[in-house]
Amino acid sequence: ETLGNREGEEYIQYLSNLGGLYAHLGHIKKALYYYTLANEVTQDYEGHEPTKAYGLAFTQLELASLFMDVGFYDKAKEKILSSIKLLDDNWGKENPHSPRGYMALSQLYYETQQPDSALWCLQKVNAVYKKIYSPTQFNYTQVYDNMRSIYYLQGNYDSAAIMAEKSLDLSEKTVGKNHYGYRQTLLQATETFVKINH
């Protein structure tokens, strides 16, 4: 048995890797199967201890992403909310891990035509980012990026463009134009400028 204990961390990682591989190849049903299995094994193996609930929470988010890809939004929302609850129960409200869950929930609301709920999620994310990042850090670009999305959803395109410019400026100052992070910020800013014909 090359994997050893079929309830251990190596087996969970193996299942997650298979899920990721099939998702990358576009085989959504197989990806869902292996991520679901990883989720079940992780839940049995890890329980809800703080350091271990982290892995279960993010396995659920991977599942939610796949459910959204195939239009199973109710199942996706169930997994996202479960992930958020796990993290909140173990690390408290607005913990450093919560942005990923609320970003996923925001995307779900956006795809299901619920802009007000999507905005609420982005505001929750920003509340955390403002606590854990300094305005002089590269990671603070995420605050500007979320504000750009909020303004865009609200139809406030001039403010969205300003946030895109702020994000791009901070990215250039902190990591430089040759950094991957800067290129990603530039891509997002360019998409914003094109959408609003700025």
Solvent accessible surface area in square Angstrom, and as a share of the most:
residue,aa,sasa,rsa
1,E,142,0.64
2,T,139,0.81
3,L,37,0.19
4,G,42,0.40
5,N,99,0.51
6,R,123,0.45
7,E,111,0.50
8,G,8,0.08
9,E,118,0.53
10,E,121,0.54
11,Y,22,0.08
12,I,19,0.10
13,Q,103,0.46
14,Y,91,0.35
15,L,3,0.02
16,S,26,0.17
17,N,86,0.44
18,L,36,0.18
19,G,0,0.00
20,G,28,0.27
21,L,91,0.45
22,Y,45,0.17
23,A,34,0.26
24,H,157,0.70
25,L,101,0.50
26,G,49,0.48
27,H,93,0.42
28,I,42,0.21
29,K,173,0.73
30,K,105,0.45
31,A,0,0.00
32,L,23,0.12
33,Y,126,0.48
34,Y,50,0.19
35,Y,19,0.07
36,T,48,0.28
37,L,46,0.23
38,A,0,0.00
39,N,8,0.04
40,E,89,0.40
41,V,20,0.12
42,T,1,0.01
43,Q,81,0.36
44,D,124,0.64
45,Y,88,0.33
46,E,26,0.12
47,G,28,0.27
48,H,111,0.49
49,E,94,0.42
50,P,70,0.44
51,T,116,0.67
52,K,79,0.34
53,A,0,0.00
54,Y,90,0.34
55,G,29,0.28
56,L,1,0.00
57,A,0,0.00
58,F,23,0.10
59,T,14,0.08
60,Q,9,0.04
61,L,8,0.04
62,E,59,0.27
63,L,1,0.00
64,A,1,0.00
65,S,52,0.34
66,L,8,0.04
67,F,22,0.09
68,M,20,0.09
69,D,98,0.51
70,V,56,0.32
71,G,39,0.37
72,F,100,0.42
73,Y,64,0.24
74,D,126,0.65
75,K,108,0.46
76,A,0,0.00
77,K,72,0.30
78,E,112,0.50
79,K,43,0.18
80,I,0,0.00
81,L,81,0.40
82,S,41,0.26
83,S,0,0.00
84,I,12,0.06
85,K,128,0.54
86,L,16,0.08
87,L,0,0.00
88,D,16,0.08
89,D,96,0.50
90,N,35,0.18
91,W,87,0.30
92,G,33,0.32
93,K,158,0.67
94,E,51,0.23
95,N,4,0.02
96,P,84,0.53
97,H,53,0.24
98,S,1,0.01
99,P,7,0.04
100,R,114,0.42
101,G,0,0.00
102,Y,22,0.08
103,M,79,0.35
104,A,22,0.17
105,L,5,0.02
106,S,8,0.05
107,Q,82,0.37
108,L,4,0.02
109,Y,24,0.09
110,Y,111,0.42
111,E,66,0.30
112,T,39,0.23
113,Q,150,0.67
114,Q,76,0.34
115,P,65,0.41
116,D,111,0.58
117,S,36,0.23
118,A,0,0.00
119,L,20,0.10
120,W,126,0.44
121,C,0,0.00
122,L,9,0.04
123,Q,89,0.40
124,K,45,0.19
125,V,0,0.00
126,N,7,0.03
127,A,36,0.28
128,V,2,0.01
129,Y,20,0.08
130,K,113,0.48
131,K,140,0.59
132,I,68,0.35
133,Y,47,0.18
134,S,46,0.29
135,P,84,0.53
136,T,107,0.62
137,Q,82,0.36
138,F,55,0.23
139,N,59,0.30
140,Y,25,0.09
141,T,6,0.03
142,Q,59,0.26
143,V,4,0.02
144,Y,42,0.16
145,D,23,0.12
146,N,8,0.04
147,M,43,0.19
148,R,37,0.13
149,S,34,0.22
150,I,5,0.03
151,Y,51,0.19
152,Y,62,0.24
153,L,46,0.23
154,Q,98,0.44
155,G,39,0.37
156,N,61,0.31
157,Y,101,0.38
158,D,105,0.54
159,S,25,0.16
160,A,0,0.00
161,A,1,0.00
162,I,87,0.44
163,M,27,0.12
164,A,1,0.01
165,E,79,0.36
166,K,88,0.37
167,S,1,0.01
168,L,33,0.16
169,D,67,0.35
170,L,18,0.09
171,S,0,0.00
172,E,75,0.34
173,K,154,0.65
174,T,53,0.31
175,V,46,0.26
176,G,26,0.25
177,K,121,0.51
178,N,142,0.73
179,H,85,0.38
180,Y,135,0.51
181,G,8,0.08
182,Y,17,0.07
183,R,125,0.46
184,Q,70,0.31
185,T,7,0.04
186,L,76,0.38
187,L,96,0.48
188,Q,65,0.29
189,A,2,0.02
190,T,62,0.36
191,E,85,0.38
192,T,4,0.02
193,F,47,0.19
194,V,104,0.60
195,K,127,0.54
196,I,28,0.14
197,N,139,0.71
198,H,129,0.58
